[in-house]
Amino acid sequence: MSVREELAGCIGLQHMLEQRAALRREMDTPPEELVALRQALATRRESLGAKQKRREELLAEQEVAQTDADALREEREHFRKQKSMVTNMKQLQAVVSELDHVDVQLKGREDRLIEIMAELEALDRDIATLQEETPDERARRELAEAAWQARNRDAAGELQAVERRLREIQRTLGEPAVARFKKLWTSRKPLAVVPLDGTSCSSCHAELRPSLVQQVRTLETLQTCDTCRRLLYDPEQFTGLV
């Protein structure tokens, strides 16, 4: 195999590897609009879950507060009956003191029950709103999902074609050349083979020796940049490959 053929194969191999990586990234990365729509739905569901949890907590607290309030009302009724049966001022003062204490506790429970009911009503309104996407939100998200799925199907087809082309290039290059390329590719990703940029390396931008530039252009042997060690080629001799 000539130096030109091996360089052409390496350029094609690198190009296909870049295409494969780009297609895989595209298939793994939803478009920004879809990400935003998904995030909006996730935020809605997260908020819904938090409000439903808060509602359960309030219902449990309401049950306890209602039980306490009922017990305090019975206790108040008991002291009221006692008040009507006292026979002296000392007993009256004691009963009135107990009644006042119960009234304060009952007022606190009743106030809290009113607060709980108000918060529950607000939560129920919020939950009803959050339970469903609006028709516009759902339509936009489903359209974006369908568009991305369609693009992924196209990308999957393109990826299969790239994989076939990769195998073809590797067969044409042969195992020794492929092994040399892979070794260089592994250590120099994302570029193993790069064009001259005038008399410089287009990757690391180092100025190249005139003799090295001449050797790259004559295609007698494979040449690498003295600085970054990437394979070099003259782009004017490989037009149409990249």
PEGINOR-V426783 format. One record per residue. N is the residue number from 1. SS is DSSP state (H for helix, E for strand, - for the rest). PHI is phi in whole degrees, -180 to 180 (none if undefined). D_CENTER is the distance of its C-alpha to the mean C-alpha in whole Angstrom. Layout:
n=N ss=SS phi=PHI d_center=D_CENTER
n=N ss=SS phi=PHI d_center=D_CENTER
This chain:
n=1 ss=- phi=none d_center=48
n=2 ss=- phi=-75 d_center=48
n=3 ss=H phi=-63 d_center=46
n=4 ss=H phi=-59 d_center=45
n=5 ss=H phi=-65 d_center=44
n=6 ss=H phi=-67 d_center=42
n=7 ss=H phi=-63 d_center=40
n=8 ss=H phi=-61 d_center=40
n=9 ss=H phi=-65 d_center=38
n=10 ss=H phi=-66 d_center=36
n=11 ss=H phi=-62 d_center=35
n=12 ss=H phi=-64 d_center=34
n=13 ss=H phi=-63 d_center=32
n=14 ss=H phi=-63 d_center=30
n=15 ss=H phi=-62 d_center=29
n=16 ss=H phi=-67 d_center=28
n=17 ss=H phi=-64 d_center=26
n=18 ss=H phi=-64 d_center=24
n=19 ss=H phi=-63 d_center=24
n=20 ss=H phi=-61 d_center=23
n=21 ss=H phi=-63 d_center=20
n=22 ss=H phi=-65 d_center=19
n=23 ss=H phi=-65 d_center=19
n=24 ss=H phi=-63 d_center=17
n=25 ss=H phi=-63 d_center=14
n=26 ss=H phi=-63 d_center=15
n=27 ss=H phi=-70 d_center=14
n=28 ss=H phi=-92 d_center=11
n=29 ss=- phi=-120 d_center=9
n=30 ss=- phi=-63 d_center=9
n=31 ss=- phi=-63 d_center=12
n=32 ss=H phi=-58 d_center=11
n=33 ss=H phi=-61 d_center=13
n=34 ss=H phi=-68 d_center=11
n=35 ss=H phi=-59 d_center=8
n=36 ss=H phi=-65 d_center=10
n=37 ss=H phi=-67 d_center=12
n=38 ss=H phi=-65 d_center=9
n=39 ss=H phi=-65 d_center=8
n=40 ss=H phi=-62 d_center=12
n=41 ss=H phi=-67 d_center=13
n=42 ss=H phi=-64 d_center=11
n=43 ss=H phi=-64 d_center=12
n=44 ss=H phi=-60 d_center=16
n=45 ss=H phi=-66 d_center=16
n=46 ss=H phi=-64 d_center=15
n=47 ss=H phi=-65 d_center=18
n=48 ss=H phi=-61 d_center=20
n=49 ss=H phi=-62 d_center=20
n=50 ss=H phi=-66 d_center=21
n=51 ss=H phi=-71 d_center=23
n=52 ss=H phi=-66 d_center=25
n=53 ss=H phi=-64 d_center=25
n=54 ss=H phi=-62 d_center=27
n=55 ss=H phi=-62 d_center=29
n=56 ss=H phi=-62 d_center=30
n=57 ss=H phi=-63 d_center=31
n=58 ss=H phi=-67 d_center=33
n=59 ss=H phi=-63 d_center=35
n=60 ss=H phi=-66 d_center=35
n=61 ss=H phi=-66 d_center=37
n=62 ss=H phi=-61 d_center=39
n=63 ss=H phi=-63 d_center=40
n=64 ss=H phi=-65 d_center=41
n=65 ss=H phi=-64 d_center=43
n=66 ss=H phi=-67 d_center=44
n=67 ss=H phi=-62 d_center=46
n=68 ss=H phi=-62 d_center=47
n=69 ss=H phi=-64 d_center=48
n=70 ss=H phi=-62 d_center=51
n=71 ss=H phi=-65 d_center=52
n=72 ss=H phi=-68 d_center=53
n=73 ss=H phi=-64 d_center=54
n=74 ss=H phi=-64 d_center=57
n=75 ss=H phi=-66 d_center=57
n=76 ss=H phi=-63 d_center=58
n=77 ss=H phi=-63 d_center=61
n=78 ss=H phi=-61 d_center=62
n=79 ss=H phi=-70 d_center=63
n=80 ss=H phi=-64 d_center=64
n=81 ss=H phi=-66 d_center=67
n=82 ss=H phi=-61 d_center=68
n=83 ss=H phi=-60 d_center=68
n=84 ss=H phi=-74 d_center=71
n=85 ss=H phi=-112 d_center=73
n=86 ss=- phi=-66 d_center=73
n=87 ss=- phi=-117 d_center=77
n=88 ss=- phi=-149 d_center=76
n=89 ss=H phi=-64 d_center=74
n=90 ss=H phi=-62 d_center=73
n=91 ss=H phi=-65 d_center=71
n=92 ss=H phi=-61 d_center=70
n=93 ss=H phi=-61 d_center=68
n=94 ss=H phi=-64 d_center=67
n=95 ss=H phi=-68 d_center=65
n=96 ss=H phi=-61 d_center=64
n=97 ss=H phi=-61 d_center=62
n=98 ss=H phi=-64 d_center=61
n=99 ss=H phi=-62 d_center=60
n=100 ss=H phi=-61 d_center=59
n=101 ss=H phi=-62 d_center=56
n=102 ss=H phi=-66 d_center=55
n=103 ss=H phi=-61 d_center=55
n=104 ss=H phi=-63 d_center=52
n=105 ss=H phi=-64 d_center=50
n=106 ss=H phi=-64 d_center=50
n=107 ss=H phi=-60 d_center=49
n=108 ss=H phi=-63 d_center=46
n=109 ss=H phi=-67 d_center=45
n=110 ss=H phi=-67 d_center=46
n=111 ss=H phi=-61 d_center=44
n=112 ss=H phi=-66 d_center=41
n=113 ss=H phi=-63 d_center=41
n=114 ss=H phi=-64 d_center=41
n=115 ss=H phi=-62 d_center=38
n=116 ss=H phi=-62 d_center=37
n=117 ss=H phi=-62 d_center=38
n=118 ss=H phi=-66 d_center=37
n=119 ss=H phi=-67 d_center=33
n=120 ss=H phi=-63 d_center=33
n=121 ss=H phi=-63 d_center=34
n=122 ss=H phi=-65 d_center=31
n=123 ss=H phi=-63 d_center=29
n=124 ss=H phi=-62 d_center=30
n=125 ss=H phi=-65 d_center=30
n=126 ss=H phi=-64 d_center=26
n=127 ss=H phi=-63 d_center=25
n=128 ss=H phi=-62 d_center=27
n=129 ss=H phi=-73 d_center=25
n=130 ss=H phi=-82 d_center=22
n=131 ss=- phi=-66 d_center=22
n=132 ss=- phi=-129 d_center=22
n=133 ss=- phi=-66 d_center=20
n=134 ss=- phi=-70 d_center=23
n=135 ss=H phi=-55 d_center=24
n=136 ss=H phi=-67 d_center=23
n=137 ss=H phi=-62 d_center=19
n=138 ss=H phi=-64 d_center=20
n=139 ss=H phi=-63 d_center=21
n=140 ss=H phi=-65 d_center=19
n=141 ss=H phi=-67 d_center=16
n=142 ss=H phi=-65 d_center=18
n=143 ss=H phi=-65 d_center=20
n=144 ss=H phi=-66 d_center=16
n=145 ss=H phi=-61 d_center=15
n=146 ss=H phi=-64 d_center=19
n=147 ss=H phi=-64 d_center=19
n=148 ss=H phi=-69 d_center=16
n=149 ss=H phi=-63 d_center=17
n=150 ss=H phi=-65 d_center=21
n=151 ss=H phi=-65 d_center=19
n=152 ss=H phi=-65 d_center=18
n=153 ss=H phi=-64 d_center=21
n=154 ss=H phi=-64 d_center=23
n=155 ss=H phi=-64 d_center=21
n=156 ss=H phi=-64 d_center=22
n=157 ss=H phi=-65 d_center=26
n=158 ss=H phi=-63 d_center=25
n=159 ss=H phi=-65 d_center=24
n=160 ss=H phi=-62 d_center=27
n=161 ss=H phi=-64 d_center=29
n=162 ss=H phi=-64 d_center=28
n=163 ss=H phi=-62 d_center=28
n=164 ss=H phi=-63 d_center=32
n=165 ss=H phi=-65 d_center=33
n=166 ss=H phi=-60 d_center=31
n=167 ss=H phi=-64 d_center=34
n=168 ss=H phi=-64 d_center=37
n=169 ss=H phi=-63 d_center=36
n=170 ss=H phi=-64 d_center=36
n=171 ss=H phi=-64 d_center=39
n=172 ss=H phi=-66 d_center=41
n=173 ss=H phi=-69 d_center=40
n=174 ss=- phi=89 d_center=42
n=175 ss=H phi=-60 d_center=40
n=176 ss=H phi=-60 d_center=42
n=177 ss=H phi=-67 d_center=40
n=178 ss=H phi=-63 d_center=37
n=179 ss=H phi=-62 d_center=37
n=180 ss=H phi=-63 d_center=38
n=181 ss=H phi=-64 d_center=35
n=182 ss=H phi=-62 d_center=33
n=183 ss=H phi=-63 d_center=34
n=184 ss=H phi=-69 d_center=34
n=185 ss=H phi=-61 d_center=30
n=186 ss=H phi=-62 d_center=29
n=187 ss=H phi=-90 d_center=30
n=188 ss=H phi=-127 d_center=30
n=189 ss=- phi=-53 d_center=26
n=190 ss=- phi=-90 d_center=25
n=191 ss=- phi=-125 d_center=29
n=192 ss=- phi=-104 d_center=32
n=193 ss=E phi=-130 d_center=34
n=194 ss=E phi=-135 d_center=35
n=195 ss=E phi=-82 d_center=37
n=196 ss=E phi=-67 d_center=40
n=197 ss=E phi=-118 d_center=39
n=198 ss=- phi=71 d_center=43
n=199 ss=- phi=-115 d_center=44
n=200 ss=E phi=-122 d_center=41
n=201 ss=E phi=-80 d_center=38
n=202 ss=- phi=-73 d_center=35
n=203 ss=- phi=-90 d_center=33
n=204 ss=- phi=-98 d_center=34
n=205 ss=- phi=66 d_center=37
n=206 ss=- phi=-73 d_center=40
n=207 ss=E phi=-73 d_center=43
n=208 ss=- phi=-96 d_center=44
n=209 ss=- phi=-62 d_center=48
n=210 ss=H phi=-55 d_center=50
n=211 ss=H phi=-66 d_center=51
n=212 ss=H phi=-68 d_center=48
n=213 ss=H phi=-59 d_center=47
n=214 ss=H phi=-64 d_center=50
n=215 ss=H phi=-65 d_center=49
n=216 ss=H phi=-63 d_center=46
n=217 ss=H phi=-76 d_center=48
n=218 ss=H phi=-80 d_center=51
n=219 ss=- phi=59 d_center=48
n=220 ss=- phi=-81 d_center=51
n=221 ss=- phi=-144 d_center=48
n=222 ss=- phi=-69 d_center=44
n=223 ss=- phi=-126 d_center=44
n=224 ss=E phi=-123 d_center=41
n=225 ss=- phi=-65 d_center=40
n=226 ss=- phi=-65 d_center=42
n=227 ss=- phi=-92 d_center=39
n=228 ss=- phi=-102 d_center=36
n=229 ss=- phi=67 d_center=38
n=230 ss=- phi=-85 d_center=36
n=231 ss=E phi=-64 d_center=38
n=232 ss=E phi=-113 d_center=39
n=233 ss=E phi=-146 d_center=41
n=234 ss=- phi=-88 d_center=42
n=235 ss=H phi=-61 d_center=40
n=236 ss=H phi=-67 d_center=43
n=237 ss=H phi=-95 d_center=44
n=238 ss=- phi=-132 d_center=41
n=239 ss=- phi=-64 d_center=40
n=240 ss=- phi=91 d_center=39
n=241 ss=- phi=-89 d_center=37
n=242 ss=- phi=-128 d_center=34
